[in-house]
Amino acid sequence: MALSIIDAHHHIWRLEKTPWLSGPQVPRIFGPYKPLCRDYSIDEFMNDALPCGVVKSVYVQVNVAPGEEVDEVAWVQSVAQKSTFPHAITAFADLAAKDAEDVLDRELASGTVRAVRQQLHWHENSAYRFAGRPDIMNDPAWRRGLREVGKRGLIFELQVFPSQMDIAEQLVRDFPDLTFILLHAGMLEDRGESGWARWRAGMKGLASHPNVYVKLSGLGTFEHTCSVPLWHPVIEQTMDMFGPARCLFGSNFPIESLWTNYAELVGVMETCLARYSEPERRAVFHDNAARLYRI
């Protein structure tokens, strides 16, 4: 019997509301992206996802224009009211901003917000870089904002490179009562021997903290490929370190559509998880996301 799936990481967007899509194309972590420079509606997402067994989904913020993050939540909520998808929202908030508390409260009032993502990933390669520096998570002002996330019972979605995982481990150690979800299986960008070693060391450190979960998503980001040989070592080692009870599936659609389709992505993921029991696979594809996002 096919498993029911919760897609814990997808995006929908309107081109005119998404500056990085509507402006001049610049080098991005996922390569040339002209095919993404159009509206990607919830109807198109559902056409992609529902035939693959998806029963619920979590929308993740798309970096709208500064100051429009509350409007983004309200728009996604209006979409959900019309179509029933998505079922939960991961919103953006600049946690170092003086108005972070107000933004969080307005977002909670505007939609079914269950988590916050502020992308912290920094890399020596400028095309991979998002944050202004690697250690923003150490700033007292930013940490004050993170405490407000915890006070509201929200998850923080943690996006860092392996080179930042030592800082990230200190962060999750300092906030033991806050739930973190590490995105994109730790963003393995260097598959050389030293790159694998750095990723494994960082992942083991984060896995040692029970308040950290990990999302199996964005696995084609650096090679622009969806394949079992490429994805299986990352998935298997992540599962070994975190266990099935702390891993969850996310499609990262439509970005992954640059090199695959939804059915192929799910099929590759299922093949990579084939050695696990049915309850363990159900946990990764459905139960963990249902529990964490309360959907």
C-alpha positions in Angstrom: 0.0 0.0 0.0 1.3 3.4 -0.9 2.3 5.7 1.9 0.5 9.0 2.5 3.0 11.9 2.2 3.3 15.3 3.9 5.5 17.6 1.8 7.2 19.5 4.6 9.0 22.0 2.3 7.6 23.5 -0.8 7.1 27.0 -2.2 4.4 28.7 -4.2 4.9 32.2 -5.6 3.7 35.1 -7.7 6.4 36.5 -9.8 5.6 40.2 -9.1 5.9 39.5 -5.4 9.2 37.7 -5.5 12.0 40.1 -6.2 14.8 37.6 -6.7 12.7 36.0 -9.5 11.4 39.2 -11.1 14.7 41.1 -11.0 17.9 40.6 -13.1 19.2 37.1 -12.9 22.3 36.7 -10.8 24.2 33.5 -9.9 22.3 31.3 -7.5 23.1 28.2 -5.5 20.9 26.1 -7.7 22.2 27.4 -11.1 20.4 29.1 -14.0 16.7 29.5 -13.0 14.9 31.2 -16.0 12.2 28.4 -16.0 11.3 29.5 -12.5 10.6 33.1 -13.4 6.8 32.7 -13.6 3.9 32.2 -11.3 3.9 28.8 -9.6 0.4 28.4 -8.2 -1.0 26.1 -5.6 -3.1 24.4 -8.3 0.1 23.6 -10.2 1.8 22.3 -7.0 -1.3 20.1 -6.3 -1.2 18.8 -9.8 2.5 17.9 -9.3 2.1 16.5 -5.8 -1.3 14.9 -5.2 -0.8 12.0 -7.8 2.3 11.0 -5.8 0.3 10.5 -2.5 0.7 13.9 -0.9 -2.1 14.5 1.5 -0.8 17.7 3.3 1.9 20.2 2.9 3.9 22.9 4.6 4.7 26.2 2.7 8.2 27.7 3.3 8.8 31.4 2.8 10.3 32.6 -0.5 12.1 35.8 0.5 9.5 38.4 -0.5 10.5 42.1 -0.5 11.6 43.4 2.9 8.7 44.4 5.0 6.2 42.2 3.2 6.7 39.0 5.2 3.4 39.4 7.1 1.6 40.0 3.8 3.2 36.8 2.5 1.7 34.8 5.4 -1.7 36.5 4.8 -1.6 35.6 1.1 -0.7 32.0 1.7 -3.5 31.7 4.2 -5.9 33.1 1.6 -4.7 30.4 -0.8 -5.2 27.7 1.8 -8.7 28.9 2.5 -9.7 28.5 -1.1 -7.8 25.3 -2.0 -7.2 23.5 1.4 -3.5 23.5 0.6 -1.1 24.3 2.3 -1.8 23.2 5.8 0.9 25.1 7.7 3.3 27.9 7.0 7.0 28.5 7.7 7.3 32.3 7.8 10.2 34.7 7.6 11.2 37.1 10.4 14.4 39.1 10.8 15.1 38.0 14.4 17.7 40.7 15.0 15.2 43.5 14.1 13.7 45.6 16.8 10.2 44.8 15.7 10.7 41.0 15.6 8.2 40.3 18.3 5.6 42.4 16.6 6.2 40.7 13.2 5.9 37.3 14.8 2.6 38.2 16.5 1.2 39.6 13.3 2.2 36.6 11.3 0.6 34.3 13.9 -2.6 36.4 13.6 -2.5 36.1 9.8 -2.1 32.4 9.2 -1.3 28.9 10.4 2.3 29.7 11.2 4.2 26.8 12.7 7.8 27.7 12.1 10.2 30.5 11.2 13.0 30.4 8.7 15.7 33.0 8.5 18.4 31.7 6.2 21.8 31.7 7.9 23.9 29.9 5.3 27.2 31.5 4.4 29.8 30.2 2.1 33.2 31.3 0.8 31.7 30.9 -2.7 29.6 34.0 -3.2 27.1 32.2 -5.4 26.3 29.9 -2.5 26.2 32.7 0.1 23.0 34.1 1.6 23.8 35.5 5.0 26.1 38.5 5.4 28.5 36.5 7.6 28.7 33.0 9.0 28.0 33.7 12.7 24.9 35.9 12.8 23.4 33.3 15.1 25.8 34.4 17.9 24.6 38.0 18.0 22.7 38.8 21.3 20.1 40.8 19.4 19.4 37.8 17.0 19.2 35.4 19.9 16.7 37.6 21.6 14.5 37.2 18.6 15.0 33.5 18.6 13.8 33.4 22.2 10.6 35.0 21.0 10.2 32.2 18.5 10.4 29.7 21.3 8.0 31.6 23.5 5.4 31.3 20.8 5.8 27.6 20.5 7.3 27.8 17.0 10.0 25.8 15.3 13.1 27.4 13.9 14.2 26.0 10.5 18.0 26.1 10.5 19.8 26.4 7.2 23.6 26.3 7.4 26.5 24.8 5.6 28.8 22.2 7.2 31.4 24.9 7.9 28.9 26.6 10.2 27.8 23.5 12.1 30.0 24.0 15.0 28.4 27.4 15.6 25.0 25.9 15.0 25.6 23.1 17.5 26.4 25.7 20.2 23.1 27.4 19.3 21.0 24.3 19.7 22.8 23.5 22.9 22.0 27.0 24.2 18.3 26.6 23.3 17.4 23.1 24.5 13.7 23.8 24.7 13.4 25.1 21.2 12.8 22.6 18.3 15.2 23.1 15.3 14.7 21.5 11.9 18.0 21.3 9.9 17.2 22.0 6.3 18.4 20.2 3.2 20.2 17.4 5.1 22.9 19.8 6.1 23.6 21.2 2.6 26.5 18.9 1.6 28.2 21.1 -1.1 31.6 19.4 -1.2 31.7 15.7 -2.1 35.4 15.4 -1.8 36.9 13.4 1.0 37.4 16.4 3.3 33.9 17.7 2.5 32.3 14.5 3.4 34.3 14.3 6.6 33.3 17.9 7.6 29.7 17.2 6.9 29.6 14.0 8.9 31.3 15.6 11.8 28.9 18.5 11.9 25.8 16.3 11.4 26.9 13.9 14.2 27.3 16.9 16.5 23.8 18.2 15.7 22.3 14.8 15.9 23.6 14.4 19.5 21.0 17.0 20.5 17.4 15.6 20.8 15.8 19.0 19.9 17.2 18.9 16.4 15.4 17.2 13.5 16.5 17.1 9.8 14.6 17.6 6.6 15.5 15.4 3.6 15.1 18.1 1.0 17.0 20.1 -1.5 19.3 17.2 -2.3 19.8 18.1 -5.9 20.9 21.7 -5.1 24.6 21.5 -5.9 24.7 18.8 -8.6 21.4 19.8 -10.2 20.5 16.1 -10.4 17.9 13.8 -8.9 19.3 10.2 -8.8 19.6 7.3 -6.4 23.4 7.1 -6.6 23.7 10.8 -5.7 21.1 11.0 -3.0 21.3 7.6 -1.3 24.6 8.2 0.6 23.3 11.5 2.0 19.9 10.0 3.0 21.3 6.8 4.5 24.0 8.5 6.5 21.5 11.2 7.7 19.1 8.5 8.7 21.8 6.5 10.5 22.8 9.6 12.5 19.3 11.1 13.3 17.1 8.0 13.1 13.8 7.7 11.3 12.0 9.5 14.2 13.9 12.7 13.5 13.9 12.8 9.7 11.2 14.2 7.4 10.6 14.6 3.7 10.4 17.8 1.8 10.3 18.3 -2.0 11.8 21.8 -2.3 9.4 22.3 -5.2 9.3 24.0 -7.7 13.1 24.7 -7.4 13.9 21.0 -7.8 11.8 21.1 -11.0 14.8 22.6 -12.7 16.3 19.1 -12.9 13.5 16.6 -12.1 9.8 16.2 -11.7 7.8 15.5 -8.6 7.1 11.8 -9.3 10.8 11.1 -10.0 11.8 12.9 -6.8 9.4 10.8 -4.7 10.5 7.7 -6.5 14.1 8.3 -5.8 13.4 9.1 -2.1 11.4 5.9 -1.8 14.2 3.8 -3.3 16.7 5.4 -1.0 14.5 4.5 2.0 13.6 1.0 0.8 15.6 -0.8 3.5 13.6 0.7 6.3 10.4 -0.8 7.7 7.0 0.5 6.7 6.5 2.4 10.1 9.9 4.0 9.7 9.2 5.1 6.2 5.7 6.4 7.3 7.5 8.4 10.0 9.8 10.1 7.4 7.1 10.7 4.8 4.2 11.6 7.0 4.1 11.2 10.8 7.1 13.3 11.9 5.9 16.3 9.8 2.3 15.8 11.1 3.5 15.9 14.7 6.0 18.7 14.4 3.8 21.1 12.3 0.6 20.0 14.2 -1.3 19.2 11.0 
